[in-house]
């Protein structure tokens, strides 16, 4: 009987040891996966950005409204951020800087008079918070929400007054989602889609005598492919 008891205890200890080893391997694997997505990172990205804009133009008592203006172009820039992972949940904070290449143009004419308005989207920079979930050791799905500032330069050309310039910075809420893949050497690639809803701003054009103003309210959507390194 004693021999059977000792044998039973031995099997129990062996079973507990096996469970402990298996649990340790799982936890160790999770920790290794988590560490791939933790820390400070930096990188670059390039893609496409499209802008829809609504303008309201005023020249003295004359007013004109344009809807459905659209332009698109290359968007490229850099990003810097930091993140942590807890139980497979990812939390991050990122700053970005982009250069854009998109231009809007509208024009109107009548006998003896012609006017055109050009708006160029220039540099953009912002900050966003990110939350996501690791779906495997190397793959992360995430969403983001933040605030973006974008500079817009404007030019009005009209018969009799020549060309007048002005610029302003538009601010808006930016949201989106993406997927990120990281290798064992901490290099990662990502693809993300974002949309930014800007508030309206007014650009004023004056030659010292006449004043022409344009109130613009843009919306932007962009898709970027990025590559970076997590330190």
C-alpha positions in Angstrom: 0.0 0.0 0.0 2.8 2.4 0.9 4.5 1.7 -2.4 1.3 2.6 -4.3 1.0 5.8 -2.3 4.5 6.8 -3.0 4.0 6.0 -6.7 0.8 8.1 -6.8 2.5 11.1 -5.2 5.4 10.7 -7.7 3.0 10.8 -10.6 1.2 13.9 -9.1 4.5 15.7 -8.7 5.5 14.8 -12.3 2.2 16.1 -13.6 2.4 19.3 -11.7 6.0 19.8 -12.9 4.9 19.3 -16.5 2.0 21.8 -16.1 4.5 24.3 -14.5 6.9 23.9 -17.4 4.2 24.3 -20.0 2.8 27.4 -18.2 6.3 28.9 -18.0 6.8 28.3 -21.7 3.5 30.0 -22.5 4.2 33.0 -20.3 7.7 33.3 -21.6 6.4 33.2 -25.2 3.8 35.9 -24.4 6.5 38.1 -22.7 8.7 37.7 -25.8 5.8 38.7 -28.1 4.9 41.6 -25.9 8.5 42.9 -25.8 8.5 43.2 -29.6 5.9 45.9 -29.5 7.2 47.8 -26.4 9.6 50.7 -26.2 10.4 53.8 -28.3 10.2 53.6 -32.1 11.0 55.8 -35.1 10.4 55.4 -38.8 9.2 56.9 -42.1 6.1 56.4 -44.2 4.9 57.3 -47.6 1.4 57.1 -49.2 -1.5 59.0 -50.7 -3.7 61.7 -49.3 -6.9 63.0 -50.7 -8.6 66.2 -49.6 -12.2 67.3 -50.0 -12.8 71.0 -49.4 -15.7 73.4 -49.1 -15.0 77.1 -49.7 -17.0 80.3 -49.2 -15.6 83.2 -51.1 -16.4 86.9 -50.4 -15.4 89.9 -52.5 -17.1 93.0 -50.9 -20.9 92.2 -51.1 -20.4 89.4 -53.6 -20.4 85.9 -52.3 -19.8 82.5 -53.9 -19.8 79.0 -52.4 -18.0 76.0 -53.8 -18.6 72.5 -52.7 -17.1 69.2 -53.8 -13.7 70.5 -54.6 -11.2 67.7 -54.4 -7.5 67.1 -54.8 -5.0 64.4 -54.0 -1.3 63.8 -53.9 1.7 62.2 -52.4 2.1 62.3 -48.6 5.4 61.4 -46.9 6.9 61.9 -43.5 8.4 60.7 -40.3 7.0 59.4 -37.0 8.3 58.9 -33.4 6.5 57.2 -30.6 6.5 54.9 -27.6 4.3 52.1 -26.5 3.7 49.4 -23.8 1.9 46.1 -23.9 -0.1 44.5 -21.0 -1.7 41.0 -21.4 -1.8 41.4 -25.2 -3.3 44.9 -25.1 -1.2 47.6 -26.8 -1.1 51.3 -25.7 0.9 53.9 -27.6 1.6 57.6 -28.2 3.0 58.9 -31.5 4.0 62.2 -33.1 4.1 62.6 -36.8 5.3 65.1 -39.5 4.2 65.0 -43.1 4.8 66.9 -46.3 1.8 66.9 -48.7 1.4 67.5 -52.4 -2.2 68.5 -53.1 -3.7 71.6 -54.7 -7.2 73.0 -55.2 -8.2 75.5 -57.8 -11.4 77.3 -58.6 -12.1 80.1 -61.1 -14.8 82.3 -62.4 -15.0 84.8 -65.2 -17.2 87.4 -66.8 -16.6 89.8 -69.7 -13.5 91.8 -68.9 -12.9 90.1 -65.5 -11.4 86.8 -64.4 -10.6 85.5 -60.9 -9.0 82.2 -59.7 -8.3 80.8 -56.2 -5.5 78.3 -55.5 -5.1 76.5 -52.2 -1.9 74.3 -51.6 -1.7 71.8 -48.8 1.8 72.0 -47.2 3.3 70.5 -44.1 1.2 68.7 -41.5 2.1 67.6 -38.0 0.2 66.0 -35.1 -0.1 63.7 -32.1 -2.2 60.7 -31.6 -3.0 58.0 -29.0 -3.1 54.3 -30.1 -4.8 51.3 -28.7 -4.7 47.8 -30.1 -4.5 44.0 -29.7 -1.8 41.5 -30.5 -3.4 38.8 -32.6 -0.2 36.8 -32.9 3.5 37.0 -31.8 4.2 39.3 -34.7 1.0 41.0 -35.7 -0.9 43.9 -34.1 -4.2 45.5 -35.1 -4.8 49.0 -33.7 -6.9 52.1 -33.8 -5.8 55.7 -33.3 -7.3 59.1 -32.3 -5.5 62.4 -32.2 -5.2 66.0 -33.4 -3.5 67.2 -36.6 -2.4 70.7 -37.7 -1.9 71.4 -41.5 -0.7 74.5 -43.2 -2.6 75.7 -46.3 -1.2 78.4 -48.6 -3.6 80.4 -50.8 -3.3 82.6 -53.8 -5.9 84.8 -55.5 -5.3 86.0 -59.0 -7.7 88.6 -60.5 -7.9 91.0 -63.4 -6.8 94.4 -62.3 -5.2 93.4 -58.9 -2.7 90.7 -59.9 -1.8 87.9 -57.4 -2.3 88.1 -53.6 -1.1 85.5 -51.1 -2.0 84.3 -47.7 -1.7 81.2 -45.5 -3.2 79.7 -42.4 -3.0 76.6 -40.3 -6.0 74.3 -40.0 -6.5 72.0 -37.0 -8.7 69.0 -36.8 -9.5 65.6 -35.2 -7.7 62.6 -36.8 -8.8 59.0 -36.5 -8.0 55.7 -38.1 -6.8 52.1 -37.9 -3.9 50.0 -39.0 -2.0 46.7 -38.9 1.6 46.3 -37.9 4.0 43.4 -38.4 7.3 43.2 -36.5 10.3 40.9 -37.0 12.6 39.3 -34.5 15.2 42.1 -35.0 12.6 44.8 -34.0 12.1 46.1 -37.5 8.4 46.6 -38.3 6.2 47.5 -41.2 2.7 48.9 -41.0 -0.2 50.0 -43.2 -2.7 52.5 -41.8 -5.7 54.5 -43.0 -6.6 57.8 -41.4 -9.3 60.5 -41.8 -9.0 64.1 -40.5 -11.9 66.5 -40.0 -10.6 70.1 -40.0 -12.4 73.1 -38.6 -12.9 76.1 -40.9 -10.4 79.0 -41.3 -10.5 82.2 -43.2 -7.7 83.4 -45.5 -7.7 87.2 -46.2 -6.3 88.6 -49.4 -5.8 92.4 -49.7 -4.0 94.8 -51.9 -4.5 97.7 -49.5 -7.7 98.8 -51.2 -9.8 95.8 -51.9 -10.1 92.7 -49.6 -11.0 89.3 -50.8 -11.6 86.4 -48.3 -11.9 82.7 -48.6 -13.3 80.5 -45.8 -12.2 76.9 -46.2 -13.2 73.7 -44.4 -11.2 70.7 -45.6 -11.5 67.0 -44.9 -8.6 64.6 -45.5 -8.3 60.8 -46.0 -4.9 59.1 -46.3 -3.4 55.7 -46.6 0.3 55.2 -45.7 2.8 52.4 -45.8 5.5 52.8 -43.1 8.7 51.1 -41.9 10.4 51.7 -38.6 12.6 50.3 -35.8 11.7 49.8 -32.2 14.6 50.5 -29.8 
